[in-house]
Amino acid sequence: GCPFPCSFCALRSPWEPKPIEALDRELKTMHADLGFSEVSFSDPNIGFGVYRDNEGRVERLDRVKRMEQIGQVMRDIGAKWDGNIRSPYLTPEMIDTLARGNCTSIEIGCESGDDYYLRRVIKKGHGVDAIRNAARNIRGSGISVMYSFLAYGPHETEDQRRHTWDLIDEIVETDPLARVSVYKFAPYPGSPLFDDAV
């Protein structure tokens, strides 16, 4: 699930971790049957780490430890993996853990190069500095990052778009393995920006 309130997205649900024992058992069973060499995790925030238990109590996972556990499973079966993670989580310690754990590719939703648009309009929850830090931290790790952006959304000005293009240039200069995608805004029913777009 994804608990973040990004205004362009219609997905909003509590996040909860798949128990590592279940992940270990399922991946090893499938690997024994199929012999795959790569896995793509579909969790929109694989490193999130905050959830409610069965009694409704808030629990917190150690993000780095969780990635160590996933990495151990992937090393055990000799498979590489990719997934999505938020840029503030890409600390040097997290990146070292991902690289050791056979992670070869990560996607981060950058969305915009403009702090106001990120924080006030699309409500991403972090600003441009988190994206810059992620690019600096991941450089040289061997992990390829897809930096995903959104453009031409409601309330976005030409100057704000220009800040996005400038940030993309900065990322590509900082991280030689950077891949960049720019999606044109699509109004998803159920998202707060859908009503604005209409």
PyMOL CGO cylinders between C-alpha atoms (Angstrom):
from pymol import cmd
from pymol.cgo import CYLINDER

trace = [
    CYLINDER, 0.00, 0.00, 0.00, 0.90, 3.69, -0.01, 0.3, 1, 1, 1, 1, 1, 1,
    CYLINDER, 0.90, 3.69, -0.01, -0.16, 6.04, 2.79, 0.3, 1, 1, 1, 1, 1, 1,
    CYLINDER, -0.16, 6.04, 2.79, 1.29, 9.22, 1.30, 0.3, 1, 1, 1, 1, 1, 1,
    CYLINDER, 1.29, 9.22, 1.30, -1.12, 12.03, 0.33, 0.3, 1, 1, 1, 1, 1, 1,
    CYLINDER, -1.12, 12.03, 0.33, 0.37, 12.91, -3.09, 0.3, 1, 1, 1, 1, 1, 1,
    CYLINDER, 0.37, 12.91, -3.09, -2.40, 14.87, -4.78, 0.3, 1, 1, 1, 1, 1, 1,
    CYLINDER, -2.40, 14.87, -4.78, -1.84, 13.45, -8.29, 0.3, 1, 1, 1, 1, 1, 1,
    CYLINDER, -1.84, 13.45, -8.29, -2.29, 9.82, -7.20, 0.3, 1, 1, 1, 1, 1, 1,
    CYLINDER, -2.29, 9.82, -7.20, -5.49, 7.86, -6.63, 0.3, 1, 1, 1, 1, 1, 1,
    CYLINDER, -5.49, 7.86, -6.63, -3.71, 5.13, -4.62, 0.3, 1, 1, 1, 1, 1, 1,
    CYLINDER, -3.71, 5.13, -4.62, -4.07, 5.69, -0.90, 0.3, 1, 1, 1, 1, 1, 1,
    CYLINDER, -4.07, 5.69, -0.90, -4.09, 2.80, 1.52, 0.3, 1, 1, 1, 1, 1, 1,
    CYLINDER, -4.09, 2.80, 1.52, -2.31, 1.66, 4.66, 0.3, 1, 1, 1, 1, 1, 1,
    CYLINDER, -2.31, 1.66, 4.66, 1.12, 0.13, 4.09, 0.3, 1, 1, 1, 1, 1, 1,
    CYLINDER, 1.12, 0.13, 4.09, 2.03, -3.12, 5.74, 0.3, 1, 1, 1, 1, 1, 1,
    CYLINDER, 2.03, -3.12, 5.74, 5.11, -5.27, 5.28, 0.3, 1, 1, 1, 1, 1, 1,
    CYLINDER, 5.11, -5.27, 5.28, 4.98, -8.77, 3.92, 0.3, 1, 1, 1, 1, 1, 1,
    CYLINDER, 4.98, -8.77, 3.92, 6.54, -10.91, 6.66, 0.3, 1, 1, 1, 1, 1, 1,
    CYLINDER, 6.54, -10.91, 6.66, 10.13, -11.68, 5.70, 0.3, 1, 1, 1, 1, 1, 1,
    CYLINDER, 10.13, -11.68, 5.70, 9.57, -15.37, 6.47, 0.3, 1, 1, 1, 1, 1, 1,
    CYLINDER, 9.57, -15.37, 6.47, 6.73, -15.50, 3.91, 0.3, 1, 1, 1, 1, 1, 1,
    CYLINDER, 6.73, -15.50, 3.91, 8.80, -13.59, 1.35, 0.3, 1, 1, 1, 1, 1, 1,
    CYLINDER, 8.80, -13.59, 1.35, 11.72, -15.97, 1.90, 0.3, 1, 1, 1, 1, 1, 1,
    CYLINDER, 11.72, -15.97, 1.90, 9.54, -19.09, 1.59, 0.3, 1, 1, 1, 1, 1, 1,
    CYLINDER, 9.54, -19.09, 1.59, 7.60, -17.89, -1.48, 0.3, 1, 1, 1, 1, 1, 1,
    CYLINDER, 7.60, -17.89, -1.48, 10.62, -16.65, -3.43, 0.3, 1, 1, 1, 1, 1, 1,
    CYLINDER, 10.62, -16.65, -3.43, 12.66, -19.79, -2.69, 0.3, 1, 1, 1, 1, 1, 1,
    CYLINDER, 12.66, -19.79, -2.69, 9.73, -22.03, -3.68, 0.3, 1, 1, 1, 1, 1, 1,
    CYLINDER, 9.73, -22.03, -3.68, 9.18, -20.15, -6.95, 0.3, 1, 1, 1, 1, 1, 1,
    CYLINDER, 9.18, -20.15, -6.95, 12.92, -20.06, -7.63, 0.3, 1, 1, 1, 1, 1, 1,
    CYLINDER, 12.92, -20.06, -7.63, 13.20, -23.83, -7.17, 0.3, 1, 1, 1, 1, 1, 1,
    CYLINDER, 13.20, -23.83, -7.17, 10.35, -24.30, -9.68, 0.3, 1, 1, 1, 1, 1, 1,
    CYLINDER, 10.35, -24.30, -9.68, 11.20, -21.56, -12.21, 0.3, 1, 1, 1, 1, 1, 1,
    CYLINDER, 11.20, -21.56, -12.21, 14.85, -20.67, -11.76, 0.3, 1, 1, 1, 1, 1, 1,
    CYLINDER, 14.85, -20.67, -11.76, 14.39, -16.92, -12.41, 0.3, 1, 1, 1, 1, 1, 1,
    CYLINDER, 14.39, -16.92, -12.41, 17.34, -14.51, -12.18, 0.3, 1, 1, 1, 1, 1, 1,
    CYLINDER, 17.34, -14.51, -12.18, 15.51, -11.21, -11.52, 0.3, 1, 1, 1, 1, 1, 1,
    CYLINDER, 15.51, -11.21, -11.52, 12.59, -10.00, -9.42, 0.3, 1, 1, 1, 1, 1, 1,
    CYLINDER, 12.59, -10.00, -9.42, 10.70, -6.71, -9.64, 0.3, 1, 1, 1, 1, 1, 1,
    CYLINDER, 10.70, -6.71, -9.64, 8.96, -5.79, -6.40, 0.3, 1, 1, 1, 1, 1, 1,
    CYLINDER, 8.96, -5.79, -6.40, 5.70, -3.91, -6.98, 0.3, 1, 1, 1, 1, 1, 1,
    CYLINDER, 5.70, -3.91, -6.98, 5.52, -2.27, -3.54, 0.3, 1, 1, 1, 1, 1, 1,
    CYLINDER, 5.52, -2.27, -3.54, 5.29, 1.49, -4.24, 0.3, 1, 1, 1, 1, 1, 1,
    CYLINDER, 5.29, 1.49, -4.24, 7.37, 2.21, -1.11, 0.3, 1, 1, 1, 1, 1, 1,
    CYLINDER, 7.37, 2.21, -1.11, 9.47, -0.84, -0.33, 0.3, 1, 1, 1, 1, 1, 1,
    CYLINDER, 9.47, -0.84, -0.33, 11.36, 0.99, 2.39, 0.3, 1, 1, 1, 1, 1, 1,
    CYLINDER, 11.36, 0.99, 2.39, 8.47, 2.76, 4.12, 0.3, 1, 1, 1, 1, 1, 1,
    CYLINDER, 8.47, 2.76, 4.12, 8.45, 0.92, 7.44, 0.3, 1, 1, 1, 1, 1, 1,
    CYLINDER, 8.45, 0.92, 7.44, 5.50, 2.33, 9.44, 0.3, 1, 1, 1, 1, 1, 1,
    CYLINDER, 5.50, 2.33, 9.44, 2.33, 0.25, 9.79, 0.3, 1, 1, 1, 1, 1, 1,
    CYLINDER, 2.33, 0.25, 9.79, -0.43, -0.82, 12.17, 0.3, 1, 1, 1, 1, 1, 1,
    CYLINDER, -0.43, -0.82, 12.17, -0.40, -4.29, 13.66, 0.3, 1, 1, 1, 1, 1, 1,
    CYLINDER, -0.40, -4.29, 13.66, -3.49, -6.49, 14.10, 0.3, 1, 1, 1, 1, 1, 1,
    CYLINDER, -3.49, -6.49, 14.10, -4.45, -4.60, 17.27, 0.3, 1, 1, 1, 1, 1, 1,
    CYLINDER, -4.45, -4.60, 17.27, -4.13, -1.21, 15.60, 0.3, 1, 1, 1, 1, 1, 1,
    CYLINDER, -4.13, -1.21, 15.60, -0.85, -0.26, 17.30, 0.3, 1, 1, 1, 1, 1, 1,
    CYLINDER, -0.85, -0.26, 17.30, 1.63, 1.74, 15.23, 0.3, 1, 1, 1, 1, 1, 1,
    CYLINDER, 1.63, 1.74, 15.23, 4.76, -0.30, 14.51, 0.3, 1, 1, 1, 1, 1, 1,
    CYLINDER, 4.76, -0.30, 14.51, 8.02, 0.85, 12.96, 0.3, 1, 1, 1, 1, 1, 1,
    CYLINDER, 8.02, 0.85, 12.96, 10.47, -1.27, 11.00, 0.3, 1, 1, 1, 1, 1, 1,
    CYLINDER, 10.47, -1.27, 11.00, 14.15, -0.44, 10.74, 0.3, 1, 1, 1, 1, 1, 1,
    CYLINDER, 14.15, -0.44, 10.74, 14.28, 0.33, 7.00, 0.3, 1, 1, 1, 1, 1, 1,
    CYLINDER, 14.28, 0.33, 7.00, 17.92, -0.64, 6.56, 0.3, 1, 1, 1, 1, 1, 1,
    CYLINDER, 17.92, -0.64, 6.56, 17.46, -3.91, 8.46, 0.3, 1, 1, 1, 1, 1, 1,
    CYLINDER, 17.46, -3.91, 8.46, 14.42, -4.71, 6.30, 0.3, 1, 1, 1, 1, 1, 1,
    CYLINDER, 14.42, -4.71, 6.30, 16.48, -4.16, 3.13, 0.3, 1, 1, 1, 1, 1, 1,
    CYLINDER, 16.48, -4.16, 3.13, 19.24, -6.36, 4.62, 0.3, 1, 1, 1, 1, 1, 1,
    CYLINDER, 19.24, -6.36, 4.62, 16.68, -9.14, 5.12, 0.3, 1, 1, 1, 1, 1, 1,
    CYLINDER, 16.68, -9.14, 5.12, 15.32, -8.82, 1.58, 0.3, 1, 1, 1, 1, 1, 1,
    CYLINDER, 15.32, -8.82, 1.58, 18.89, -8.69, 0.26, 0.3, 1, 1, 1, 1, 1, 1,
    CYLINDER, 18.89, -8.69, 0.26, 19.77, -11.88, 2.10, 0.3, 1, 1, 1, 1, 1, 1,
    CYLINDER, 19.77, -11.88, 2.10, 16.85, -13.71, 0.48, 0.3, 1, 1, 1, 1, 1, 1,
    CYLINDER, 16.85, -13.71, 0.48, 17.96, -12.43, -2.94, 0.3, 1, 1, 1, 1, 1, 1,
    CYLINDER, 17.96, -12.43, -2.94, 21.58, -13.49, -2.34, 0.3, 1, 1, 1, 1, 1, 1,
    CYLINDER, 21.58, -13.49, -2.34, 20.40, -16.93, -1.20, 0.3, 1, 1, 1, 1, 1, 1,
    CYLINDER, 20.40, -16.93, -1.20, 18.67, -17.53, -4.54, 0.3, 1, 1, 1, 1, 1, 1,
    CYLINDER, 18.67, -17.53, -4.54, 21.27, -15.66, -6.61, 0.3, 1, 1, 1, 1, 1, 1,
    CYLINDER, 21.27, -15.66, -6.61, 18.75, -13.23, -8.08, 0.3, 1, 1, 1, 1, 1, 1,
    CYLINDER, 18.75, -13.23, -8.08, 18.89, -9.51, -8.73, 0.3, 1, 1, 1, 1, 1, 1,
    CYLINDER, 18.89, -9.51, -8.73, 16.00, -7.20, -7.94, 0.3, 1, 1, 1, 1, 1, 1,
    CYLINDER, 16.00, -7.20, -7.94, 14.50, -3.78, -8.46, 0.3, 1, 1, 1, 1, 1, 1,
    CYLINDER, 14.50, -3.78, -8.46, 11.80, -1.74, -6.76, 0.3, 1, 1, 1, 1, 1, 1,
    CYLINDER, 11.80, -1.74, -6.76, 10.54, 1.72, -5.81, 0.3, 1, 1, 1, 1, 1, 1,
    CYLINDER, 10.54, 1.72, -5.81, 11.73, 3.78, -2.86, 0.3, 1, 1, 1, 1, 1, 1,
    CYLINDER, 11.73, 3.78, -2.86, 11.36, 7.38, -1.73, 0.3, 1, 1, 1, 1, 1, 1,
    CYLINDER, 11.36, 7.38, -1.73, 14.37, 9.64, -2.21, 0.3, 1, 1, 1, 1, 1, 1,
    CYLINDER, 14.37, 9.64, -2.21, 14.77, 10.63, 1.49, 0.3, 1, 1, 1, 1, 1, 1,
    CYLINDER, 14.77, 10.63, 1.49, 15.41, 6.96, 2.33, 0.3, 1, 1, 1, 1, 1, 1,
    CYLINDER, 15.41, 6.96, 2.33, 18.46, 6.75, 0.03, 0.3, 1, 1, 1, 1, 1, 1,
    CYLINDER, 18.46, 6.75, 0.03, 21.06, 7.43, 2.68, 0.3, 1, 1, 1, 1, 1, 1,
    CYLINDER, 21.06, 7.43, 2.68, 24.62, 6.11, 2.21, 0.3, 1, 1, 1, 1, 1, 1,
    CYLINDER, 24.62, 6.11, 2.21, 23.86, 3.27, 4.65, 0.3, 1, 1, 1, 1, 1, 1,
    CYLINDER, 23.86, 3.27, 4.65, 20.69, 2.32, 2.76, 0.3, 1, 1, 1, 1, 1, 1,
    CYLINDER, 20.69, 2.32, 2.76, 22.47, 2.40, -0.60, 0.3, 1, 1, 1, 1, 1, 1,
    CYLINDER, 22.47, 2.40, -0.60, 25.31, 0.18, 0.66, 0.3, 1, 1, 1, 1, 1, 1,
    CYLINDER, 25.31, 0.18, 0.66, 22.70, -2.26, 1.97, 0.3, 1, 1, 1, 1, 1, 1,
    CYLINDER, 22.70, -2.26, 1.97, 20.79, -2.27, -1.34, 0.3, 1, 1, 1, 1, 1, 1,
    CYLINDER, 20.79, -2.27, -1.34, 23.98, -2.82, -3.36, 0.3, 1, 1, 1, 1, 1, 1,
    CYLINDER, 23.98, -2.82, -3.36, 25.11, -5.70, -1.11, 0.3, 1, 1, 1, 1, 1, 1,
    CYLINDER, 25.11, -5.70, -1.11, 21.63, -7.21, -1.39, 0.3, 1, 1, 1, 1, 1, 1,
    CYLINDER, 21.63, -7.21, -1.39, 21.68, -7.63, -5.20, 0.3, 1, 1, 1, 1, 1, 1,
    CYLINDER, 21.68, -7.63, -5.20, 19.54, -4.55, -5.91, 0.3, 1, 1, 1, 1, 1, 1,
    CYLINDER, 19.54, -4.55, -5.91, 20.47, -3.33, -9.39, 0.3, 1, 1, 1, 1, 1, 1,
    CYLINDER, 20.47, -3.33, -9.39, 17.78, -0.75, -10.06, 0.3, 1, 1, 1, 1, 1, 1,
    CYLINDER, 17.78, -0.75, -10.06, 15.53, 1.58, -8.08, 0.3, 1, 1, 1, 1, 1, 1,
    CYLINDER, 15.53, 1.58, -8.08, 12.85, 4.02, -9.17, 0.3, 1, 1, 1, 1, 1, 1,
    CYLINDER, 12.85, 4.02, -9.17, 12.19, 7.18, -7.23, 0.3, 1, 1, 1, 1, 1, 1,
    CYLINDER, 12.19, 7.18, -7.23, 9.21, 9.43, -7.83, 0.3, 1, 1, 1, 1, 1, 1,
    CYLINDER, 9.21, 9.43, -7.83, 10.79, 12.88, -8.05, 0.3, 1, 1, 1, 1, 1, 1,
    CYLINDER, 10.79, 12.88, -8.05, 7.75, 14.49, -9.74, 0.3, 1, 1, 1, 1, 1, 1,
    CYLINDER, 7.75, 14.49, -9.74, 9.07, 18.07, -9.83, 0.3, 1, 1, 1, 1, 1, 1,
    CYLINDER, 9.07, 18.07, -9.83, 12.19, 20.19, -9.50, 0.3, 1, 1, 1, 1, 1, 1,
    CYLINDER, 12.19, 20.19, -9.50, 10.30, 22.97, -7.76, 0.3, 1, 1, 1, 1, 1, 1,
    CYLINDER, 10.30, 22.97, -7.76, 10.06, 22.98, -3.96, 0.3, 1, 1, 1, 1, 1, 1,
    CYLINDER, 10.06, 22.98, -3.96, 6.77, 24.89, -3.82, 0.3, 1, 1, 1, 1, 1, 1,
    CYLINDER, 6.77, 24.89, -3.82, 5.11, 22.60, -6.36, 0.3, 1, 1, 1, 1, 1, 1,
    CYLINDER, 5.11, 22.60, -6.36, 6.44, 19.47, -4.59, 0.3, 1, 1, 1, 1, 1, 1,
    CYLINDER, 6.44, 19.47, -4.59, 5.40, 20.51, -1.10, 0.3, 1, 1, 1, 1, 1, 1,
    CYLINDER, 5.40, 20.51, -1.10, 2.30, 22.66, -1.56, 0.3, 1, 1, 1, 1, 1, 1,
    CYLINDER, 2.30, 22.66, -1.56, 0.62, 21.47, -4.76, 0.3, 1, 1, 1, 1, 1, 1,
    CYLINDER, 0.62, 21.47, -4.76, 1.35, 17.78, -5.19, 0.3, 1, 1, 1, 1, 1, 1,
    CYLINDER, 1.35, 17.78, -5.19, 2.14, 17.25, -1.48, 0.3, 1, 1, 1, 1, 1, 1,
    CYLINDER, 2.14, 17.25, -1.48, 5.03, 14.87, -2.04, 0.3, 1, 1, 1, 1, 1, 1,
    CYLINDER, 5.03, 14.87, -2.04, 6.22, 15.18, 1.54, 0.3, 1, 1, 1, 1, 1, 1,
    CYLINDER, 6.22, 15.18, 1.54, 9.79, 16.18, 0.73, 0.3, 1, 1, 1, 1, 1, 1,
    CYLINDER, 9.79, 16.18, 0.73, 11.59, 18.80, -1.30, 0.3, 1, 1, 1, 1, 1, 1,
    CYLINDER, 11.59, 18.80, -1.30, 14.19, 19.03, -4.03, 0.3, 1, 1, 1, 1, 1, 1,
    CYLINDER, 14.19, 19.03, -4.03, 17.13, 18.63, -1.63, 0.3, 1, 1, 1, 1, 1, 1,
    CYLINDER, 17.13, 18.63, -1.63, 16.08, 15.04, -0.87, 0.3, 1, 1, 1, 1, 1, 1,
    CYLINDER, 16.08, 15.04, -0.87, 16.28, 14.25, -4.60, 0.3, 1, 1, 1, 1, 1, 1,
    CYLINDER, 16.28, 14.25, -4.60, 19.68, 15.96, -4.97, 0.3, 1, 1, 1, 1, 1, 1,
    CYLINDER, 19.68, 15.96, -4.97, 21.03, 14.06, -1.95, 0.3, 1, 1, 1, 1, 1, 1,
    CYLINDER, 21.03, 14.06, -1.95, 19.76, 10.75, -3.31, 0.3, 1, 1, 1, 1, 1, 1,
    CYLINDER, 19.76, 10.75, -3.31, 21.54, 11.36, -6.64, 0.3, 1, 1, 1, 1, 1, 1,
    CYLINDER, 21.54, 11.36, -6.64, 24.78, 12.28, -4.86, 0.3, 1, 1, 1, 1, 1, 1,
    CYLINDER, 24.78, 12.28, -4.86, 24.55, 9.33, -2.48, 0.3, 1, 1, 1, 1, 1, 1,
    CYLINDER, 24.55, 9.33, -2.48, 23.82, 6.72, -5.12, 0.3, 1, 1, 1, 1, 1, 1,
    CYLINDER, 23.82, 6.72, -5.12, 26.53, 7.84, -7.56, 0.3, 1, 1, 1, 1, 1, 1,
    CYLINDER, 26.53, 7.84, -7.56, 29.15, 5.09, -7.93, 0.3, 1, 1, 1, 1, 1, 1,
    CYLINDER, 29.15, 5.09, -7.93, 27.08, 2.42, -6.15, 0.3, 1, 1, 1, 1, 1, 1,
    CYLINDER, 27.08, 2.42, -6.15, 26.38, 0.39, -9.29, 0.3, 1, 1, 1, 1, 1, 1,
    CYLINDER, 26.38, 0.39, -9.29, 22.63, 0.82, -8.77, 0.3, 1, 1, 1, 1, 1, 1,
    CYLINDER, 22.63, 0.82, -8.77, 20.81, 2.39, -11.70, 0.3, 1, 1, 1, 1, 1, 1,
    CYLINDER, 20.81, 2.39, -11.70, 18.08, 4.83, -10.71, 0.3, 1, 1, 1, 1, 1, 1,
    CYLINDER, 18.08, 4.83, -10.71, 15.01, 5.80, -12.72, 0.3, 1, 1, 1, 1, 1, 1,
    CYLINDER, 15.01, 5.80, -12.72, 14.22, 9.36, -11.68, 0.3, 1, 1, 1, 1, 1, 1,
    CYLINDER, 14.22, 9.36, -11.68, 10.54, 9.77, -12.52, 0.3, 1, 1, 1, 1, 1, 1,
    CYLINDER, 10.54, 9.77, -12.52, 9.00, 13.21, -13.09, 0.3, 1, 1, 1, 1, 1, 1,
    CYLINDER, 9.00, 13.21, -13.09, 5.50, 14.56, -13.72, 0.3, 1, 1, 1, 1, 1, 1,
    CYLINDER, 5.50, 14.56, -13.72, 4.89, 17.62, -15.90, 0.3, 1, 1, 1, 1, 1, 1,
    CYLINDER, 4.89, 17.62, -15.90, 2.03, 19.82, -17.11, 0.3, 1, 1, 1, 1, 1, 1,
    CYLINDER, 2.03, 19.82, -17.11, -0.10, 19.27, -14.04, 0.3, 1, 1, 1, 1, 1, 1,
    CYLINDER, -0.10, 19.27, -14.04, -2.71, 21.69, -12.70, 0.3, 1, 1, 1, 1, 1, 1,
    CYLINDER, -2.71, 21.69, -12.70, -1.30, 24.89, -11.21, 0.3, 1, 1, 1, 1, 1, 1,
    CYLINDER, -1.30, 24.89, -11.21, 2.23, 24.21, -12.55, 0.3, 1, 1, 1, 1, 1, 1,
    CYLINDER, 2.23, 24.21, -12.55, 3.83, 27.33, -14.01, 0.3, 1, 1, 1, 1, 1, 1,
    CYLINDER, 3.83, 27.33, -14.01, 6.38, 27.55, -16.80, 0.3, 1, 1, 1, 1, 1, 1,
    CYLINDER, 6.38, 27.55, -16.80, 9.01, 28.64, -14.26, 0.3, 1, 1, 1, 1, 1, 1,
    CYLINDER, 9.01, 28.64, -14.26, 8.26, 25.59, -12.12, 0.3, 1, 1, 1, 1, 1, 1,
    CYLINDER, 8.26, 25.59, -12.12, 8.64, 23.34, -15.18, 0.3, 1, 1, 1, 1, 1, 1,
    CYLINDER, 8.64, 23.34, -15.18, 11.94, 25.05, -15.94, 0.3, 1, 1, 1, 1, 1, 1,
    CYLINDER, 11.94, 25.05, -15.94, 13.10, 24.17, -12.41, 0.3, 1, 1, 1, 1, 1, 1,
    CYLINDER, 13.10, 24.17, -12.41, 12.26, 20.55, -13.22, 0.3, 1, 1, 1, 1, 1, 1,
    CYLINDER, 12.26, 20.55, -13.22, 14.29, 20.59, -16.44, 0.3, 1, 1, 1, 1, 1, 1,
    CYLINDER, 14.29, 20.59, -16.44, 17.20, 22.17, -14.53, 0.3, 1, 1, 1, 1, 1, 1,
    CYLINDER, 17.20, 22.17, -14.53, 17.03, 19.50, -11.83, 0.3, 1, 1, 1, 1, 1, 1,
    CYLINDER, 17.03, 19.50, -11.83, 17.03, 16.77, -14.49, 0.3, 1, 1, 1, 1, 1, 1,
    CYLINDER, 17.03, 16.77, -14.49, 20.21, 18.27, -15.98, 0.3, 1, 1, 1, 1, 1, 1,
    CYLINDER, 20.21, 18.27, -15.98, 21.78, 18.36, -12.51, 0.3, 1, 1, 1, 1, 1, 1,
    CYLINDER, 21.78, 18.36, -12.51, 20.84, 14.73, -11.80, 0.3, 1, 1, 1, 1, 1, 1,
    CYLINDER, 20.84, 14.73, -11.80, 22.29, 13.49, -15.08, 0.3, 1, 1, 1, 1, 1, 1,
    CYLINDER, 22.29, 13.49, -15.08, 25.54, 15.34, -14.38, 0.3, 1, 1, 1, 1, 1, 1,
    CYLINDER, 25.54, 15.34, -14.38, 25.67, 13.98, -10.81, 0.3, 1, 1, 1, 1, 1, 1,
    CYLINDER, 25.67, 13.98, -10.81, 24.69, 10.35, -11.42, 0.3, 1, 1, 1, 1, 1, 1,
    CYLINDER, 24.69, 10.35, -11.42, 26.18, 8.78, -14.58, 0.3, 1, 1, 1, 1, 1, 1,
    CYLINDER, 26.18, 8.78, -14.58, 23.80, 5.78, -14.34, 0.3, 1, 1, 1, 1, 1, 1,
    CYLINDER, 23.80, 5.78, -14.34, 20.72, 8.01, -14.10, 0.3, 1, 1, 1, 1, 1, 1,
    CYLINDER, 20.72, 8.01, -14.10, 17.70, 7.21, -16.20, 0.3, 1, 1, 1, 1, 1, 1,
    CYLINDER, 17.70, 7.21, -16.20, 14.96, 9.83, -16.39, 0.3, 1, 1, 1, 1, 1, 1,
    CYLINDER, 14.96, 9.83, -16.39, 11.31, 9.60, -17.31, 0.3, 1, 1, 1, 1, 1, 1,
    CYLINDER, 11.31, 9.60, -17.31, 8.91, 12.51, -17.61, 0.3, 1, 1, 1, 1, 1, 1,
    CYLINDER, 8.91, 12.51, -17.61, 5.22, 11.68, -17.62, 0.3, 1, 1, 1, 1, 1, 1,
    CYLINDER, 5.22, 11.68, -17.62, 2.57, 14.11, -18.73, 0.3, 1, 1, 1, 1, 1, 1,
    CYLINDER, 2.57, 14.11, -18.73, 0.02, 14.59, -15.96, 0.3, 1, 1, 1, 1, 1, 1,
    CYLINDER, 0.02, 14.59, -15.96, -3.02, 12.32, -16.26, 0.3, 1, 1, 1, 1, 1, 1,
    CYLINDER, -3.02, 12.32, -16.26, -6.05, 13.14, -14.07, 0.3, 1, 1, 1, 1, 1, 1,
    CYLINDER, -6.05, 13.14, -14.07, -6.89, 9.94, -12.19, 0.3, 1, 1, 1, 1, 1, 1,
    CYLINDER, -6.89, 9.94, -12.19, -10.44, 9.86, -10.78, 0.3, 1, 1, 1, 1, 1, 1,
    CYLINDER, -10.44, 9.86, -10.78, -10.25, 9.81, -7.00, 0.3, 1, 1, 1, 1, 1, 1,
    CYLINDER, -10.25, 9.81, -7.00, -7.10, 11.90, -6.81, 0.3, 1, 1, 1, 1, 1, 1,
    CYLINDER, -7.10, 11.90, -6.81, -7.29, 15.46, -5.40, 0.3, 1, 1, 1, 1, 1, 1,
    CYLINDER, -7.29, 15.46, -5.40, -5.80, 16.95, -8.58, 0.3, 1, 1, 1, 1, 1, 1,
    CYLINDER, -5.80, 16.95, -8.58, -8.48, 15.26, -10.69, 0.3, 1, 1, 1, 1, 1, 1,
    CYLINDER, -8.48, 15.26, -10.69, -11.07, 17.83, -9.56, 0.3, 1, 1, 1, 1, 1, 1,
    CYLINDER, -11.07, 17.83, -9.56, -8.60, 20.65, -10.22, 0.3, 1, 1, 1, 1, 1, 1,
    CYLINDER, -8.60, 20.65, -10.22, -7.90, 19.31, -13.71, 0.3, 1, 1, 1, 1, 1, 1,
    CYLINDER, -7.90, 19.31, -13.71, -11.62, 19.06, -14.48, 0.3, 1, 1, 1, 1, 1, 1,
]
cmd.load_cgo(trace, "trace")
